[in-house]
Amino acid sequence: MFTEAPVKILPLRAWIRQIAQDQDSVRVIRFAVGVTISVALAYGIEWPLSFLLPVLTSVFLSLPLPMPSLQAGLRNMLHTLSAFGLGLIFSLFLIRYPLAHVLVLGFVLFHLYYYLNRGGSFWLTLMSMIAILLLPMLANTHTGLATGLSLGFVYTSWLTVIMVWVSHLLVPDPQSAKLPQMPGFQQGYSSVAAQTALKSTVVVLPLASLFITFNLTDYILVMIFAAIFILKPELTKGREAGRNSLVSTVLGGVCALVFYGLIVAVPEYHFYIVLTFLTTLVFGMNIFSAKPTAKYYGSALIALLILVNGSMAEGSDFVTLFTTRIALIVLAVFYIVTVLKILDSYWPKKRQAK
């Protein structure tokens, strides 16, 4: 007669200790905890642009980075303030002089792309682009809109920095964690970075000028998407960025449809928070996995948060929001691919950088 070997069941403390020593598990739990707390604050207090708190928090926590130092956190706060201060200069002063506005916009776009391609802060570049492209169009409608959005963005981003600190304090990295080294900023002139920045500017500036001149606020996301997709202006990378965004939006949209159906069925705040935790836990497991599809889940969660937030507004339609976002991404990708093909046909041949 054979006897079965006893199954080993880890005690709760040993199981928790084992998870706490696994770097990927820690990141997944931190991601779920941080985004869930952000959602609880955003929808529990509901200040202007509060929905951006979980979106920005998820962007930071989806990166395999260590806890930011006090200096790095304060620097990000200052970067946001500087970016939207620059955007207000465009909105309150330059918007009155269209020709000067376009010339200065081209100059600033070039230097932002040049700064990023030399290893500069992605956060500062992204915030600056949103500010200089979005705020002038809002100022065309009403100056107060640009000012109000700037204030909302600034203090929501500052809360994001605090939320990232809190998330790392609640779920710290294990002592044995191998943390990536951030690339340094390239000092001095770089001809490669300058040529790359020039190509990005040539692609984005005509589109931005068209949108600002005719105040096409309904399609402003096309301009924002195009400016982001062209961060690396190689044709294949621009197309890949657009394709990845499209796949992520479809994935996030399908998940958002299920998520939205559940909160409609059980319209309770506590259920919403629990559902958010379970959802972000699943997304985090995919984000920090070795799967080929892992690259889609970070942006997919952002799409889910934005679509669900928009669907909760009075008179909103989930299907319309979803299809509109898909259409805007397709338009942005089509524009980038078309313009880059034309540019590549006439662009001077690459020379070896010294």
Secondary structure, 3 states (H helix, E strand, C coil): CCCCCCCCCCCHHHHHHHHHCCHHHHHHHHHHHHHHHHHHHHHHHCCCCCCHHHHHHHHHHCCCCCCCCHHHHHHHHHHHHHHHHHHHHHHHCHHHCHHHHHHHHHHHHHHHHHHHHCCCCHHHHHHHHHHHHHHHHHHHHCHHHHHHHHHHHHHHHHHHHHHHHHHHHHCCCCCCCCCCCCCCCCCCCCHHHHHHHHHHHHHHHHHHHHHHHHCCHHHHHHHHHHHHHCCCCCHHHHHHHHHHHHHHHHHHHHHHHHHHHHHHHCCCHHHHHHHHHHHHHHHHHHHCCCCCCHHHHHHHHHHHHHHHHHHCCCCCCHHHHHHHHHHHHHHHHHHHHHHHHHHHHHCCCCCCCC
